[in-house]
């Protein structure tokens, strides 16, 4: 279902393109019609009933879907199950990306100040040829590996952020951050 909805969203298919896009247009808290829109380019849905946990993520940019079902009688593993499905999706998304030209990545490194809605400092740095972001959470800072998903665009491992680098700035899910 995720692949069919992804194709319909991009070019039409099982559903008209307009219908798929309306389903994935966030109405409240990033939810469209029964589908959650993450990062603006990932759809997801999860569910639980007595006996099963399900989770699926699909790309709105390309034909990629990860779906998992766990035979379980309680919802206690819900978030761990979701994190495992997300990790599989992000690994596949990273593998499908074109080999990045890492020569310009050093220019992305530095500290950034979030301009809105609240002041938050983040740092982008390189370690062993990979790009990382240190982000201020509610209580403490944490670091995550970034992986390329397009030209100057990156996803964050273990999270839902989409980071796009610009000249002296970056955006995190559409929120501007100025390079200090």
N, C-alpha and C positions, 0 to 999 in steps of 0.2 A: 504494500500500500504506500509506503514512504517513497519508493522509486516512482510509482505512478503519479503521486501528488507532486513530487519534485519536477518531473517532466511536464506535467500540466501547468505548473507554476511558470516554468521557463518558456514553453512553446505551445502549450495546449496538448491534449492527449485524451486520457480517460475523462477528464473534466475540461471544460472550456478554460482557457487561460484566465479570463476575467473572474470566473468562479473560484479557481484555485487561489488567485491573488486576494480575493475578498476573504477567503477562509483564513489566510495567513496574515491579514492586516490586523495589527493589534488594536483591540477595542478597549480593553482594561487590563492593566498589569501585564502587558505583552501577550495576552491571549487573544487569538482570533477565534474562529469557530471550532472549538474543541482541540485546537492545536496551539501550542506555545511557540512564540517566535523569539529565538535567542539570537543576539548579535545582529539581527536584521538579515541573516543569511542561513540560519539553521532552524528547521522546524523540529518540534519534539512533542511527544505525548507519552504519558505513563499511566499505568492503571494497576489496580489491585482488586482481587476478589478472593473468596475463600478457596485457597489452593494455588493461586498463581500471582506472580508479580511480573509486569511487563514494562518495557522501556524501549522507545525507539527514537532515533535522531536521524534526520535526513537533511542533505544540503540543498539549498535553493539555487546554488550556482552550478552544480554538476550532478551527475547520476551517482550519488553515494548515499547509502542508508545502512544503519546498524540497528538491528532489532534483537532484543533478547527477552526470553521468558524464563522465569525461575519457578519451579514447582515448589511452593512454600505455603504453609497454612497460616502464617502470620506475617504482618507487614514489617516486622522488626528489622529486616535487612533492606528495606526500601531504599534508603539513601546510599548504602554501600553498593547495592545492585545498580543504581543509577550512575554512580561514579565509575563503576566498571564499564558500563555501556558507553559513557562519555569518553573514557580513555580509549576504548576501541575505535570510536568514531574519530577522535582527534588523531590517532595514529594513522588511520586510513586517509584522513584528510591531508595530513602532512605528506604521506607517501604519494598521493595523487598530485601534489603541487609540483610545478616545474622546478628543476634544480635551481636554487637561488644563486644569484651573483652576490656573494658575501663581501665583496670588496668595499661596498658603500656602507656596510653595517656599522663600522666604527663611528661614522658621523651621527648615528642615532644615539650613541652613548652620552649620558649626562643626566642631570637632574631636571625634572619638569614640575611645574606648579599648575595644579588644576584651577582653571579660572571660574568654574561654576559647577555645581551649586554650592559646594563647600571647599574651602582651601584644603588641598591634600598634596603632599609631595610624593613623587615617585622618581625612581632612578632606573635608567636603562644601562646595562653593562654587558660586556662580553666575557665569557669564560669558556676556555677550551673550544673556541671557534663557534660557540652557540650564543644566541642573544637571550638575555634574561631581563625581567622587570622586577623591581622591588617596589611594592605598593603598600601604602599605609592602610591597614584595615581599621576597624572600629577600635581595637585595643592594642594592636601591635602591627609591625611591618612584616611582610612575608615576601618571598621571592618565588617566581615561577619562570619556567622556560617558555620562550616565545617560539612559535613555528610559523614559517611563511605560508600564506594562503593566497597571495597575489602580490603584484608589484607594490612594494612599500606597505603591504598589509600583512598583519600577523594575528594569529590566535594565541590564547594563553592556555598552556597545558593545565588541566584541572579546573578551568573556569570558563566563563562564557564571554569574556571580553574580546572585542575586535579592536586592534590597535593599528592605526594608519599614521605613518610618519609623513610630515610635511617639512617645509623649509622653516627651521627654528621652532617647530611645534610638533605635537602629535594629537590625535583624538582617540579617546577610549569610548567606544560605543556612542560616538557623536559628540562627546564632551571634550572641548578644547583644553589642551595643556600647553603652556608656553615653556620653552626651554630656557633655563636660567643660565 
